[in-house]
C-alpha cells in the first residue's frame, strides 16, 4: 500500500497539473474571467486534494480487504474515477453557484463539465503515476 508521503506527492502533483490545465480551459469554455476560474480552481483543487487523500486511502483499504492487493485493473480504474468525481461534484456544486453568481443548474452543468474533464485526466494521470511509481507488491505479483 502507498505511504502517506507518496499519497501526498500524488495528490499535490495531480492538483497542480490539473489546475494548470483547467483554469484557462474553463475561462475559455464558460466565458468567465480567468481570475474567477482561478479562484474556483484553487478552492476546488484544495477540496479535491483533501478528498483525494481520504478517498484513495479508503479505496485502497477496500481493495486490500476485498482483493488482497491494491493493484487496479482497467475496469476498477474506471469505477475508481467515476466514484471520486461524483463525490466531489456534490461538495463543489454549492460553491460554484455561490461564488460565480450562477444558478444551481448552470453550476451543475459547469461542475459536470469539469468532472468529465477530470475523469479523463484522472484516468491518464493515475495510470502514468502508477507506472512511474510502482509499488513493490505489484512487481512481486508480476514475477509470480
C-alpha positions in Angstrom: 0.0 0.0 0.0 1.2 3.6 -0.7 2.9 5.5 2.1 1.5 8.8 3.4 4.4 10.7 1.7 3.6 9.0 -1.6 -0.1 9.8 -1.3 0.7 13.5 -0.6 3.0 13.6 -3.6 0.3 12.0 -5.7 -2.5 14.4 -4.5 -0.4 17.6 -4.8 1.0 16.8 -8.3 -2.4 15.7 -9.5 -4.0 19.0 -8.5 -1.2 21.3 -9.6 -1.1 19.8 -13.1 -4.9 19.7 -13.2 -5.2 23.4 -12.1 -2.7 24.5 -14.8 -4.9 22.8 -17.4 -8.4 23.5 -16.2 -8.1 27.3 -15.3 -7.5 28.6 -18.8 -9.8 25.9 -20.4 -12.6 26.8 -18.0 -12.3 30.5 -18.6 -12.4 30.0 -22.3 -15.2 27.4 -22.3 -17.5 29.3 -19.9 -16.7 32.8 -21.0 -15.6 33.7 -17.4 -12.8 35.9 -16.3 -9.6 34.0 -15.7 -9.3 35.2 -12.1 -12.8 33.8 -11.3 -11.9 30.4 -12.8 -8.6 30.6 -10.9 -10.4 31.1 -7.6 -12.9 28.3 -8.4 -9.9 26.2 -9.5 -7.9 26.8 -6.3 -10.8 26.2 -4.0 -11.9 23.2 -6.0 -8.3 21.9 -6.0 -7.9 22.4 -2.3 -11.1 20.5 -1.5 -10.3 17.9 -4.2 -6.8 17.4 -2.7 -8.2 16.6 0.7 -10.9 14.4 -0.8 -8.3 12.7 -3.0 -6.2 11.7 0.0 -9.1 10.4 2.1 -10.9 8.7 -0.9 -7.8 6.9 -2.2 -6.8 5.7 1.3 -10.3 4.3 1.8 -10.4 2.8 -1.7 -7.1 1.1 -1.2 -8.1 -0.3 2.1 -11.3 -1.7 0.5 -9.3 -3.2 -2.4 -6.8 -4.7 0.1 -9.7 -6.3 2.0 -11.7 -7.4 -1.0 -8.9 -8.5 -3.4 -5.8 -8.8 -1.3 -4.0 -6.2 -3.4 -4.2 -2.6 -4.3 -3.4 -3.2 -8.0 -6.2 -1.8 -10.2 -7.5 -3.3 -13.4 -8.8 -1.0 -16.1 -12.5 -1.5 -15.1 -11.6 -0.9 -11.4 -9.8 2.3 -12.5 -12.9 3.5 -14.4 -15.1 2.8 -11.3 -12.5 4.5 -9.0 -12.5 7.6 -11.2 -16.3 7.8 -11.5 -16.9 7.4 -7.8 -14.3 10.0 -6.9 -15.8 12.6 -9.3 -19.4 12.0 -8.2 -18.4 12.6 -4.5 -16.6 15.7 -5.4 -19.5 17.0 -7.6 -21.8 17.1 -4.6 -19.3 19.1 -2.5 -18.4 21.7 -5.1 -21.8 22.4 -6.6 -23.0 24.9 -4.0 -19.7 26.8 -4.0 -19.7 27.2 -7.8 -23.2 28.6 -7.8 -22.5 31.0 -4.9 -19.1 32.3 -6.0 -19.9 32.7 -9.7 -23.4 34.0 -9.0 -25.0 31.5 -11.3 -28.0 29.2 -10.9 -27.6 25.7 -9.4 -28.4 24.3 -12.9 -25.6 26.3 -14.5 -23.3 25.3 -11.7 -24.3 21.7 -12.2 -23.5 21.9 -15.9 -20.2 23.6 -15.2 -19.4 21.1 -12.5 -20.3 18.1 -14.7 -18.0 19.6 -17.5 -15.2 19.8 -15.0 -15.9 16.3 -13.7 -15.8 14.9 -17.2 -12.5 16.6 -17.9 -11.1 15.4 -14.6 -12.3 11.8 -15.1 -10.3 11.6 -18.3 -7.4 13.4 -16.7 -7.5 11.3 -13.5 -7.5 8.1 -15.5 -4.4 9.1 -17.5 -2.7 10.7 -14.6 -3.2 7.7 -12.2 -2.1 5.2 -14.8 1.0 7.2 -15.5 1.7 7.7 -11.8 1.4 4.0 -11.1 3.9 3.4 -13.9 6.3 6.0 -12.7 6.0 5.0 -9.0 5.0 1.3 -8.9 4.6 -0.4 -5.6 6.9 -3.4 -4.7 3.9 -5.6 -4.2 2.9 -5.2 -7.8 6.4 -6.2 -9.0 6.1 -9.4 -6.9 2.7 -10.1 -8.4 4.1 -9.8 -12.0 7.0 -12.1 -11.2 4.7 -14.8 -9.8 
